[in-house]
Amino acid sequence: MSDSGKEPKSRPRFVAGAVCPSCGVVDRMVVDANADHRRCVACDFVEARPDAPVEQPATRVTRASARRVETAAEAVKLLDN
């Protein structure tokens, strides 16, 4: 491999389980790290990567109010039969 100062060309990566929105084929979507798009190798569908980050849905773990509440510890009494 020669070191000519150029960045190595990256290969497209397949996205496991991804379904093409155009043709519906599974496991044919690829993402190129250098390009800002994903494409389907079965039907040549191309879609640009979204500019804004995807917002996470609120869950009991990610809600700010859930992180502020501290559950008080309670003593446990063990009974011997």
N, C-alpha and C positions, 0 to 999 in steps of 0.2 A: 504494500500500500504506500503510495507516495504522499509526502507531506507538502502539498502545494499551497497551504494556507487557507484552503477552502474547508467549510464545514462538511462532514460526511453526510451523504444523502441518506435520510432515514426512510425505512420501508413503511408502507401503510400497515396498520394493525387492525385485525379483525375484531369486531365487538361481539363477544359471545352472547347469544340469545337475542340480539337486536333484530327487530322486524322492520323491513323496508316499508315506509309509508306509501310508496307508489305501487309496488308489485306484490307486497305481502310475503316475500320470501324471507325465511329465517336464516341467520348466520351468513349473510352476504354483505353486511355493512362494514366499511373500513374507514378508519380515521387516520389522517396523515398529520404527524406532529408539526411539520413545517407549514402546512396549509390550514386555513381556518374553515374547513368544511368536512363533511362526511359524505360518503357516496356509496351507492350500491353497485357491486360488480356484476349483478345479474341484469339490471335494466338501465344502468348508467344514470340513476337518479342522483342529484347533487343538492345538498342543503348547506347553507352557511351556518357556522357556529354562532349561537346567540351572543350578543354583546354584553348584556346584563347577566350577572350570576343568577342562577335559579334559586328562588326563595324556598327555604325549607318549611314544610308545614309545621304548625304548632302542635306539639305533643306534650304529654305530661312531663317529659324530661327537658324539652327545650323551652318551655314557657318560663318567662322571668319570674312570675309569681310562684311557680312551683319550686324554683331554686331558693327563694327567700324564706320559705316556710321550713322550720326545723321541728321535727317531731321529738317531743319530750320522751326521755327514756323512762320506762316503768320497771319496777322490780318484779321479778318472776319468782313465785313460790313453788318449789318442787315438793310434791307429796310422795311419801313412801308408803306403799301398801303393806 
